């Protein structure tokens, strides 16, 4: 697997990876999870936050996208503070410039059948924490099911709810924030067993922070 860090403007490879990601997201979140509000006739999950502010962390295997996540700086328009602002009942732990909103975490359905934790999800968890550290973030926010919150706690992350759970489409969801730290990265690496490096493949101009293998 290879980790691609993609943001607009993307090169030709990046545009291809993003297109794969948008179509896979539609399959997962709309067709499988039933998020009908996201349905589009072109079968692509693209929203207002897939813009120039977004950073997409995408995993590929032989050129095929097998997992991904999206991060948006909290001092830019983001999903948490617009669509899900009603879930935020408490204060953010620091100024929004020190945080990012984590959305659209997914693993290809063919890669997760019958497995509780996949190598793809392990790599994405490590990549998200490492990227957040590299950017100087002190926290990451997210909205998810309770099970996802429990999964984050299980990998050794400190997670604090931003409000009480609410029922959405018959299931409880919650907004929360994750503390970003070197210890959090160490914990997730140990918990997921990520002992080998993923060589980064950039499909946009590479950020200055990254010049070698990052996931171990």
Order of alpha helices (4+ residues) and beta strands (2+ residues): beta-alpha-beta-beta-beta-alpha-beta-alpha-beta-beta-beta-alpha-beta
